[in-house]
Amino acid sequence: MSNDRLPANLPDRIRHYINGEFVDSIDGDTFDVLDPVTNETYIQAASGKKADIEAAVDAATVAFNEGPWPRMLPRERARILMRVADIVESRDAELAEMESFDSGLPITQAKGQARRAAENFRFFADLIVAQTDDSFKVPGRQINYVNRKPIGVAGLITPWNTPFMLESWKLAPALATGNTVVLKPAEFTPLSASLWPGIFEEAGVPAGVFNLVNGFGESAGDALVKHPDVPLISFTGESRTGQIIFGNAAPHLKGLSMELGGKSPAIVFADADLDEAINATIFGVFSLNGERCTAGSRILVERSIYDEFVERYAAQAKRVKVGLPSDPATEVGALVHPEHFEKVMSYVELGKSEGRLVAGGGRPEGFENGNFVQPTVFADVPADARIFQEEIFGPVVAITPFDTEDEALELANNTRYGLAAYVWTGDLKRAHNFAQNVEAGMVWLNSNNVRDLRTPFGGVKASGLGHEGGYRSIDFYTDQQAVHINLGEVHNPVFGKQD
């Protein structure tokens, strides 16, 4: 296919990476990868099946059982991970170009992903060197301390929105703690993941420690989840897929960390700084093309400012620039894939009967092909509407009024999800109390989605299981062993004592 937008260093095809070698699928199968701007196939990727997963798990198992990686001192692993971070950062432009082309993300938003990915590796490199483990003393009697040990082969299954950065979120702590990994990236966006092997080789990660199998969730992902020699699965993706993984992992009693869907509320009270609240809630749902799990896709607004908010919000949404992902001026690019585009457009059509359309509602002018959607705003959306309840994962937002703080809380919690929440108010006491009572794993008060890597990331209800981030990631990727030592007289009731 001739395409002058193709990234410069495009490989001839995307392959698996197993035990330090690029390989094709054992059965030779491939799948098409589409350019979201044209929906034309631009490259073929190896399609992994059970046999490919088994080869990758075997390599990772040997590297774990016999290789140096789990036995290195934390400082030695940290040095290598710091090199990974430096190399990732040095390839910022190439990575951003690949990420933008493959996923449809605006190039300016793709550019920050390399820096964030590098920071993930630096953070966990620092953390394992500074890691302290608990010890508890009973003076003169007993000392108890905790050993941490890597668990084995970690199966990492990652999504197609900001794929490279989200892969780094899992790779960095899994590797830092001494595990070996098999990564199954999303099939819609396999391109940037193909950079990892070269990065890890150059940094000095031993062969077999990192393995990559491309393919579909129902074949490659399923085989990874069901593999008896993979004790850990970390998954980011849809809640329904998470339920399937939960069921398939149960017979093996695997460790599971699952970051699933969201339908996060942004609550705007009348005493909020309206300019900041509008800017933040516009960015919160239209950045990353709306394809973000923490998107503030339900905006709840106090009635006294509701009409003004809707009018100003709709006017600003109409000014959000839709364009080619490669254009630095673009704020919303192309959705990742035609299947996803159809899903989002079906919700846009549904919304026209469930709410009042005040902005967008179709394709932008001049974009007859590809997966382009106008930033779309619905007002007066009732709480039982599907566009209020279901995750759309696109540039579509529902706005709903409330009268009292109690009603705002009830609306905020009225969904199966509980990932993020955003509260805009000038009342500090209200902000803290509302945060305490909202059903969400993460709350931002008068703030946009600013991540601190030390804090737990995860949700409640249908939004997830477990938390990663900071020491929570160390907890997930290690076994903790308590050791007890007697220092005094043996405290031992004696059974069956001779007379």
ZASEMAR-68926 format. One record per residue (C-alpha): x, y, z; residue in three letters. Coordinates in steps of 0.2 Angstrom, whole numbers, plus 5000, padded with zeros to 4 digits. Layout:
N
[[X, Y, Z], 'Ala']
...
This chain:
499
[[5000, 5000, 5000], 'Met']
[[5007, 5017, 4996], 'Ser']
[[5005, 5029, 5010], 'Asn']
[[5016, 5045, 5012], 'Asp']
[[5010, 5045, 5030], 'Arg']
[[5018, 5029, 5035], 'Leu']
[[5031, 5030, 5049], 'Pro']
[[5049, 5030, 5044], 'Ala']
[[5056, 5014, 5052], 'Asn']
[[5041, 5003, 5048], 'Leu']
[[5046, 4984, 5049], 'Pro']
[[5041, 4974, 5034], 'Asp']
[[5029, 4964, 5046], 'Arg']
[[5026, 4963, 5065], 'Ile']
[[5032, 4947, 5073], 'Arg']
[[5032, 4939, 5090], 'His']
[[5048, 4940, 5100], 'Tyr']
[[5052, 4924, 5110], 'Ile']
[[5068, 4920, 5119], 'Asn']
[[5078, 4934, 5112], 'Gly']
[[5072, 4931, 5094], 'Glu']
[[5059, 4938, 5082], 'Phe']
[[5049, 4923, 5076], 'Val']
[[5033, 4921, 5065], 'Asp']
[[5018, 4911, 5071], 'Ser']
[[5021, 4892, 5072], 'Ile']
[[5006, 4890, 5060], 'Asp']
[[5012, 4904, 5049], 'Gly']
[[4995, 4914, 5053], 'Asp']
[[4994, 4933, 5052], 'Thr']
[[4981, 4946, 5053], 'Phe']
[[4979, 4963, 5045], 'Asp']
[[4983, 4979, 5055], 'Val']
[[4973, 4994, 5049], 'Leu']
[[4977, 5013, 5047], 'Asp']
[[4963, 5021, 5057], 'Pro']
[[4963, 5036, 5045], 'Val']
[[4959, 5026, 5029], 'Thr']
[[4954, 5009, 5037], 'Asn']
[[4966, 5001, 5024], 'Glu']
[[4978, 4987, 5029], 'Thr']
[[4996, 4994, 5031], 'Tyr']
[[5005, 4979, 5039], 'Ile']
[[5003, 4961, 5043], 'Gln']
[[5006, 4955, 5061], 'Ala']
[[5009, 4937, 5066], 'Ala']
[[4994, 4929, 5074], 'Ser']
[[4998, 4920, 5090], 'Gly']
[[4989, 4904, 5096], 'Lys']
[[4991, 4892, 5110], 'Lys']
[[5007, 4885, 5103], 'Ala']
[[5015, 4902, 5102], 'Asp']
[[5010, 4906, 5120], 'Ile']
[[5017, 4889, 5125], 'Glu']
[[5034, 4893, 5117], 'Ala']
[[5034, 4910, 5125], 'Ala']
[[5030, 4904, 5142], 'Val']
[[5043, 4890, 5141], 'Asp']
[[5056, 4903, 5137], 'Ala']
[[5051, 4914, 5151], 'Ala']
[[5050, 4899, 5163], 'Thr']
[[5068, 4894, 5159], 'Val']
[[5074, 4912, 5161], 'Ala']
[[5065, 4913, 5178], 'Phe']
[[5071, 4896, 5184], 'Asn']
[[5089, 4896, 5177], 'Glu']
[[5093, 4913, 5172], 'Gly']
[[5101, 4928, 5181], 'Pro']
[[5087, 4940, 5181], 'Trp']
[[5077, 4935, 5197], 'Pro']
[[5094, 4932, 5206], 'Arg']
[[5101, 4949, 5202], 'Met']
[[5103, 4962, 5216], 'Leu']
[[5090, 4975, 5215], 'Pro']
[[5103, 4988, 5211], 'Arg']
[[5109, 4977, 5196], 'Glu']
[[5091, 4976, 5189], 'Arg']
[[5088, 4994, 5193], 'Ala']
[[5103, 4999, 5182], 'Arg']
[[5096, 4990, 5167], 'Ile']
[[5079, 4997, 5170], 'Leu']
[[5087, 5015, 5170], 'Met']
[[5095, 5011, 5153], 'Arg']
[[5078, 5005, 5147], 'Val']
[[5071, 5022, 5152], 'Ala']
[[5085, 5032, 5143], 'Asp']
[[5083, 5022, 5127], 'Ile']
[[5064, 5024, 5127], 'Val']
[[5066, 5043, 5130], 'Glu']
[[5079, 5044, 5116], 'Ser']
[[5066, 5036, 5104], 'Arg']
[[5052, 5048, 5108], 'Asp']
[[5049, 5055, 5090], 'Ala']
[[5049, 5037, 5082], 'Glu']
[[5038, 5030, 5096], 'Leu']
[[5026, 5045, 5095], 'Ala']
[[5025, 5043, 5076], 'Glu']
[[5021, 5025, 5077], 'Met']
[[5009, 5027, 5091], 'Glu']
[[4999, 5041, 5082], 'Ser']
[[4999, 5031, 5066], 'Phe']
[[4994, 5015, 5073], 'Asp']
[[4980, 5021, 5086], 'Ser']
[[4974, 5037, 5078], 'Gly']
[[4980, 5047, 5093], 'Leu']
[[4984, 5065, 5089], 'Pro']
[[5003, 5067, 5088], 'Ile']
[[5005, 5080, 5101], 'Thr']
[[4996, 5068, 5114], 'Gln']
[[5007, 5053, 5108], 'Ala']
[[5023, 5063, 5111], 'Lys']
[[5020, 5063, 5130], 'Gly']
[[5018, 5044, 5130], 'Gln']
[[5037, 5040, 5128], 'Ala']
[[5041, 5052, 5143], 'Arg']
[[5028, 5044, 5154], 'Arg']
[[5034, 5026, 5149], 'Ala']
[[5052, 5031, 5153], 'Ala']
[[5046, 5038, 5170], 'Glu']
[[5038, 5021, 5174], 'Asn']
[[5054, 5012, 5172], 'Phe']
[[5064, 5025, 5182], 'Arg']
[[5051, 5025, 5196], 'Phe']
[[5051, 5006, 5199], 'Phe']
[[5070, 5005, 5197], 'Ala']
[[5071, 5018, 5211], 'Asp']
[[5058, 5009, 5221], 'Leu']
[[5066, 4992, 5221], 'Ile']
[[5082, 4999, 5227], 'Val']
[[5074, 5008, 5241], 'Ala']
[[5062, 4994, 5245], 'Gln']
[[5061, 4990, 5264], 'Thr']
[[5053, 4975, 5271], 'Asp']
[[5044, 4974, 5288], 'Asp']
[[5052, 4967, 5303], 'Ser']
[[5043, 4965, 5320], 'Phe']
[[5053, 4962, 5336], 'Lys']
[[5047, 4956, 5353], 'Val']
[[5063, 4961, 5363], 'Pro']
[[5072, 4945, 5370], 'Gly']
[[5059, 4933, 5363], 'Arg']
[[5056, 4934, 5345], 'Gln']
[[5060, 4943, 5329], 'Ile']
[[5049, 4942, 5313], 'Asn']
[[5054, 4948, 5296], 'Tyr']
[[5047, 4948, 5278], 'Val']
[[5056, 4941, 5263], 'Asn']
[[5049, 4946, 5246], 'Arg']
[[5052, 4935, 5231], 'Lys']
[[5047, 4936, 5213], 'Pro']
[[5033, 4924, 5208], 'Ile']
[[5037, 4918, 5191], 'Gly']
[[5030, 4921, 5174], 'Val']
[[5019, 4936, 5173], 'Ala']
[[5006, 4937, 5159], 'Gly']
[[5003, 4955, 5154], 'Leu']
[[4987, 4959, 5143], 'Ile']
[[4986, 4977, 5137], 'Thr']
[[4974, 4988, 5128], 'Pro']
[[4975, 4998, 5112], 'Trp']
[[4973, 5016, 5120], 'Asn']
[[4990, 5023, 5123], 'Thr']
[[4997, 5006, 5121], 'Pro']
[[5015, 5009, 5123], 'Phe']
[[5013, 5019, 5139], 'Met']
[[5001, 5006, 5147], 'Leu']
[[5013, 4992, 5142], 'Glu']
[[5026, 5001, 5152], 'Ser']
[[5015, 5002, 5167], 'Trp']
[[5015, 4983, 5169], 'Lys']
[[5032, 4979, 5162], 'Leu']
[[5041, 4990, 5173], 'Ala']
[[5035, 4983, 5190], 'Pro']
[[5034, 4965, 5184], 'Ala']
[[5053, 4966, 5178], 'Leu']
[[5059, 4977, 5193], 'Ala']
[[5053, 4964, 5205], 'Thr']
[[5063, 4950, 5196], 'Gly']
[[5049, 4941, 5186], 'Asn']
[[5050, 4936, 5168], 'Thr']
[[5035, 4941, 5157], 'Val']
[[5025, 4937, 5142], 'Val']
[[5016, 4952, 5134], 'Leu']
[[5001, 4951, 5124], 'Lys']
[[4997, 4968, 5116], 'Pro']
[[4981, 4973, 5109], 'Ala']
[[4978, 4967, 5091], 'Glu']
[[4972, 4984, 5085], 'Phe']
[[4988, 4992, 5089], 'Thr']
[[5003, 4980, 5089], 'Pro']
[[5015, 4992, 5081], 'Leu']
[[5023, 5002, 5095], 'Ser']
[[5025, 4986, 5105], 'Ala']
[[5037, 4979, 5092], 'Ser']
[[5049, 4992, 5098], 'Leu']
[[5051, 4984, 5116], 'Trp']
[[5063, 4970, 5110], 'Pro']
[[5076, 4981, 5103], 'Gly']
[[5075, 4993, 5118], 'Ile']
[[5077, 4978, 5131], 'Phe']
[[5091, 4970, 5121], 'Glu']
[[5101, 4986, 5120], 'Glu']
[[5098, 4989, 5139], 'Ala']
[[5105, 4972, 5143], 'Gly']
[[5089, 4962, 5148], 'Val']
[[5094, 4944, 5146], 'Pro']
[[5085, 4933, 5133], 'Ala']
[[5069, 4925, 5139], 'Gly']
[[5065, 4938, 5152], 'Val']
[[5054, 4948, 5140], 'Phe']
[[5043, 4939, 5127], 'Asn']
[[5030, 4946, 5116], 'Leu']
[[5016, 4937, 5107], 'Val']
[[5004, 4946, 5096], 'Asn']
[[4986, 4940, 5092], 'Gly']
[[4968, 4940, 5097], 'Phe']
[[4961, 4940, 5115], 'Gly']
[[4951, 4924, 5111], 'Glu']
[[4966, 4914, 5105], 'Ser']
[[4983, 4921, 5112], 'Ala']
[[4975, 4930, 5127], 'Gly']
[[4965, 4915, 5132], 'Asp']
[[4979, 4903, 5130], 'Ala']
[[4990, 4915, 5141], 'Leu']
[[4976, 4916, 5155], 'Val']
[[4974, 4897, 5155], 'Lys']
[[4992, 4892, 5155], 'His']
[[4996, 4883, 5171], 'Pro']
[[5014, 4890, 5172], 'Asp']
[[5008, 4908, 5172], 'Val']
[[5004, 4912, 5190], 'Pro']
[[5000, 4930, 5187], 'Leu']
[[4989, 4940, 5175], 'Ile']
[[4988, 4959, 5174], 'Ser']
[[4975, 4964, 5162], 'Phe']
[[4968, 4981, 5157], 'Thr']
[[4953, 4982, 5146], 'Gly']
[[4934, 4980, 5145], 'Glu']
[[4924, 4974, 5161], 'Ser']
[[4916, 4960, 5151], 'Arg']
[[4933, 4953, 5145], 'Thr']
[[4939, 4955, 5163], 'Gly']
[[4924, 4944, 5169], 'Gln']
[[4929, 4930, 5156], 'Ile']
[[4947, 4931, 5162], 'Ile']
[[4942, 4930, 5180], 'Phe']
[[4932, 4914, 5176], 'Gly']
[[4946, 4906, 5166], 'Asn']
[[4960, 4910, 5179], 'Ala']
[[4949, 4903, 5194], 'Ala']
[[4954, 4885, 5191], 'Pro']
[[4972, 4889, 5193], 'His']
[[4970, 4901, 5207], 'Leu']
[[4980, 4914, 5198], 'Lys']
[[4985, 4931, 5205], 'Gly']
[[4974, 4944, 5196], 'Leu']
[[4975, 4963, 5194], 'Ser']
[[4962, 4970, 5183], 'Met']
[[4959, 4988, 5178], 'Glu']
[[4943, 4988, 5168], 'Leu']
[[4930, 5000, 5162], 'Gly']
[[4923, 5016, 5168], 'Gly']
[[4909, 5029, 5167], 'Lys']
[[4917, 5042, 5178], 'Ser']
[[4907, 5057, 5184], 'Pro']
[[4913, 5075, 5185], 'Ala']
[[4903, 5084, 5198], 'Ile']
[[4902, 5103, 5196], 'Val']
[[4895, 5113, 5210], 'Phe']
[[4888, 5131, 5208], 'Ala']
[[4903, 5138, 5219], 'Asp']
[[4916, 5130, 5207], 'Ala']
[[4928, 5140, 5196], 'Asp']
[[4918, 5138, 5181], 'Leu']
[[4932, 5142, 5168], 'Asp']
[[4943, 5129, 5176], 'Glu']
[[4929, 5116, 5177], 'Ala']
[[4924, 5118, 5159], 'Ile']
[[4942, 5117, 5153], 'Asn']
[[4945, 5102, 5163], 'Ala']
[[4929, 5093, 5159], 'Thr']
[[4932, 5096, 5140], 'Ile']
[[4949, 5089, 5141], 'Phe']
[[4943, 5075, 5152], 'Gly']
[[4932, 5067, 5139], 'Val']
[[4939, 5073, 5122], 'Phe']
[[4958, 5070, 5126], 'Ser']
[[4965, 5054, 5119], 'Leu']
[[4950, 5054, 5107], 'Asn']
[[4939, 5050, 5122], 'Gly']
[[4947, 5032, 5122], 'Glu']
[[4952, 5033, 5140], 'Arg']
[[4946, 5022, 5155], 'Cys']
[[4946, 5037, 5167], 'Thr']
[[4936, 5049, 5155], 'Ala']
[[4924, 5060, 5164], 'Gly']
[[4910, 5055, 5153], 'Ser']
[[4896, 5060, 5164], 'Arg']
[[4895, 5078, 5169], 'Ile']
[[4883, 5082, 5184], 'Leu']
[[4880, 5101, 5186], 'Val']
[[4871, 5110, 5200], 'Glu']
[[4855, 5117, 5193], 'Arg']
[[4858, 5136, 5196], 'Ser']
[[4873, 5136, 5184], 'Ile']
[[4867, 5122, 5173], 'Tyr']
[[4860, 5132, 5158], 'Asp']
[[4876, 5143, 5157], 'Glu']
[[4887, 5127, 5159], 'Phe']
[[4879, 5118, 5145], 'Val']
[[4879, 5133, 5133], 'Glu']
[[4897, 5137, 5136], 'Arg']
[[4902, 5118, 5136], 'Tyr']
[[4894, 5115, 5120], 'Ala']
[[4901, 5130, 5112], 'Ala']
[[4919, 5125, 5117], 'Gln']
[[4916, 5107, 5111], 'Ala']
[[4912, 5113, 5094], 'Lys']
[[4928, 5122, 5094], 'Arg']
[[4938, 5106, 5098], 'Val']
[[4949, 5103, 5082], 'Lys']
[[4946, 5086, 5074], 'Val']
[[4959, 5082, 5061], 'Gly']
[[4973, 5070, 5055], 'Leu']
[[4982, 5062, 5069], 'Pro']
[[4999, 5068, 5061], 'Ser']
[[4993, 5086, 5062], 'Asp']
[[5001, 5095, 5077], 'Pro']
[[4985, 5106, 5078], 'Ala']
[[4973, 5091, 5080], 'Thr']
[[4965, 5089, 5097], 'Glu']
[[4954, 5074, 5092], 'Val']
[[4960, 5062, 5079], 'Gly']
[[4953, 5045, 5072], 'Ala']
[[4946, 5032, 5083], 'Leu']
[[4956, 5016, 5083], 'Val']
[[4947, 5004, 5072], 'His']
[[4931, 5003, 5061], 'Pro']
[[4923, 4991, 5074], 'Glu']
[[4925, 5003, 5088], 'His']
[[4919, 5018, 5077], 'Phe']
[[4903, 5008, 5073], 'Glu']
[[4901, 5005, 5092], 'Lys']
[[4903, 5024, 5096], 'Val']
[[4892, 5030, 5082], 'Met']
[[4878, 5018, 5088], 'Ser']
[[4879, 5027, 5105], 'Tyr']
[[4878, 5044, 5096], 'Val']
[[4862, 5039, 5087], 'Glu']
[[4855, 5032, 5103], 'Leu']
[[4859, 5048, 5112], 'Gly']
[[4848, 5058, 5100], 'Lys']
[[4833, 5049, 5107], 'Ser']
[[4839, 5049, 5126], 'Glu']
[[4846, 5067, 5128], 'Gly']
[[4846, 5084, 5119], 'Arg']
[[4860, 5085, 5107], 'Leu']
[[4869, 5102, 5109], 'Val']
[[4886, 5098, 5100], 'Ala']
[[4892, 5086, 5087], 'Gly']
[[4882, 5071, 5083], 'Gly']
[[4890, 5064, 5067], 'Gly']
[[4906, 5064, 5056], 'Arg']
[[4916, 5080, 5055], 'Pro']
[[4915, 5089, 5038], 'Glu']
[[4929, 5084, 5026], 'Gly']
[[4932, 5067, 5034], 'Phe']
[[4921, 5055, 5024], 'Glu']
[[4933, 5040, 5027], 'Asn']
[[4941, 5034, 5042], 'Gly']
[[4935, 5033, 5060], 'Asn']
[[4932, 5052, 5063], 'Phe']
[[4918, 5057, 5076], 'Val']
[[4914, 5075, 5080], 'Gln']
[[4915, 5079, 5099], 'Pro']
[[4897, 5075, 5104], 'Thr']
[[4888, 5083, 5119], 'Val']
[[4871, 5077, 5125], 'Phe']
[[4862, 5088, 5139], 'Ala']
[[4847, 5084, 5150], 'Asp']
[[4852, 5065, 5150], 'Val']
[[4841, 5055, 5163], 'Pro']
[[4850, 5043, 5174], 'Ala']
[[4842, 5027, 5167], 'Asp']
[[4848, 5032, 5149], 'Ala']
[[4861, 5020, 5141], 'Arg']
[[4872, 5034, 5137], 'Ile']
[[4872, 5038, 5155], 'Phe']
[[4875, 5021, 5161], 'Gln']
[[4886, 5012, 5148], 'Glu']
[[4905, 5015, 5143], 'Glu']
[[4906, 5023, 5126], 'Ile']
[[4925, 5025, 5125], 'Phe']
[[4924, 5039, 5113], 'Gly']
[[4922, 5058, 5112], 'Pro']
[[4904, 5058, 5118], 'Val']
[[4898, 5066, 5135], 'Val']
[[4882, 5066, 5144], 'Ala']
[[4877, 5081, 5155], 'Ile']
[[4864, 5080, 5169], 'Thr']
[[4858, 5093, 5181], 'Pro']
[[4856, 5090, 5200], 'Phe']
[[4848, 5101, 5214], 'Asp']
[[4856, 5095, 5230], 'Thr']
[[4872, 5087, 5236], 'Glu']
[[4863, 5071, 5241], 'Asp']
[[4856, 5070, 5223], 'Glu']
[[4873, 5073, 5215], 'Ala']
[[4881, 5059, 5226], 'Leu']
[[4866, 5047, 5221], 'Glu']
[[4868, 5051, 5202], 'Leu']
[[4887, 5049, 5204], 'Ala']
[[4886, 5032, 5211], 'Asn']
[[4871, 5026, 5200], 'Asn']
[[4882, 5015, 5188], 'Thr']
[[4890, 4998, 5189], 'Arg']
[[4907, 5006, 5187], 'Tyr']
[[4918, 5015, 5200], 'Gly']
[[4935, 5020, 5192], 'Leu']
[[4937, 5039, 5194], 'Ala']
[[4927, 5054, 5200], 'Ala']
[[4931, 5073, 5198], 'Tyr']
[[4924, 5086, 5210], 'Val']
[[4923, 5104, 5206], 'Trp']
[[4919, 5115, 5221], 'Thr']
[[4925, 5130, 5232], 'Gly']
[[4919, 5121, 5248], 'Asp']
[[4934, 5111, 5255], 'Leu']
[[4923, 5102, 5268], 'Lys']
[[4911, 5097, 5255], 'Arg']
[[4925, 5091, 5243], 'Ala']
[[4933, 5080, 5256], 'His']
[[4916, 5072, 5262], 'Asn']
[[4910, 5070, 5244], 'Phe']
[[4926, 5061, 5239], 'Ala']
[[4924, 5050, 5254], 'Gln']
[[4907, 5045, 5249], 'Asn']
[[4908, 5043, 5230], 'Val']
[[4911, 5025, 5224], 'Glu']
[[4927, 5027, 5215], 'Ala']
[[4944, 5020, 5216], 'Gly']
[[4952, 5038, 5212], 'Met']
[[4945, 5055, 5215], 'Val']
[[4952, 5071, 5209], 'Trp']
[[4946, 5087, 5218], 'Leu']
[[4947, 5103, 5208], 'Asn']
[[4960, 5094, 5197], 'Ser']
[[4961, 5086, 5181], 'Asn']
[[4968, 5068, 5179], 'Asn']
[[4985, 5070, 5186], 'Val']
[[4994, 5054, 5191], 'Arg']
[[5006, 5052, 5205], 'Asp']
[[5015, 5035, 5202], 'Leu']
[[5016, 5032, 5221], 'Arg']
[[4997, 5031, 5223], 'Thr']
[[4986, 5016, 5220], 'Pro']
[[4978, 5015, 5203], 'Phe']
[[4962, 5005, 5202], 'Gly']
[[4943, 5005, 5203], 'Gly']
[[4929, 4997, 5213], 'Val']
[[4913, 4988, 5207], 'Lys']
[[4914, 4983, 5189], 'Ala']
[[4929, 4994, 5186], 'Ser']
[[4942, 4982, 5193], 'Gly']
[[4950, 4971, 5205], 'Leu']
[[4966, 4975, 5214], 'Gly']
[[4977, 4990, 5213], 'His']
[[4993, 4994, 5205], 'Glu']
[[5005, 5009, 5207], 'Gly']
[[5019, 5012, 5219], 'Gly']
[[5021, 4998, 5233], 'Tyr']
[[5004, 4990, 5227], 'Arg']
[[5013, 4985, 5211], 'Ser']
[[5027, 4978, 5222], 'Ile']
[[5014, 4968, 5232], 'Asp']
[[5006, 4961, 5217], 'Phe']
[[5022, 4955, 5208], 'Tyr']
[[5030, 4947, 5223], 'Thr']
[[5026, 4933, 5236], 'Asp']
[[5028, 4939, 5254], 'Gln']
[[5036, 4926, 5266], 'Gln']
[[5036, 4929, 5285], 'Ala']
[[5050, 4922, 5294], 'Val']
[[5050, 4919, 5313], 'His']
[[5065, 4917, 5324], 'Ile']
[[5065, 4912, 5342], 'Asn']
[[5077, 4923, 5353], 'Leu']
[[5073, 4916, 5370], 'Gly']
[[5065, 4901, 5379], 'Glu']
[[5056, 4890, 5367], 'Val']
[[5037, 4894, 5369], 'His']
[[5031, 4877, 5366], 'Asn']
[[5016, 4868, 5374], 'Pro']
[[5021, 4850, 5376], 'Val']
[[5009, 4836, 5371], 'Phe']
[[5011, 4818, 5376], 'Gly']
[[5024, 4822, 5389], 'Lys']
[[5031, 4807, 5399], 'Gln']
[[5025, 4805, 5417], 'Asp']
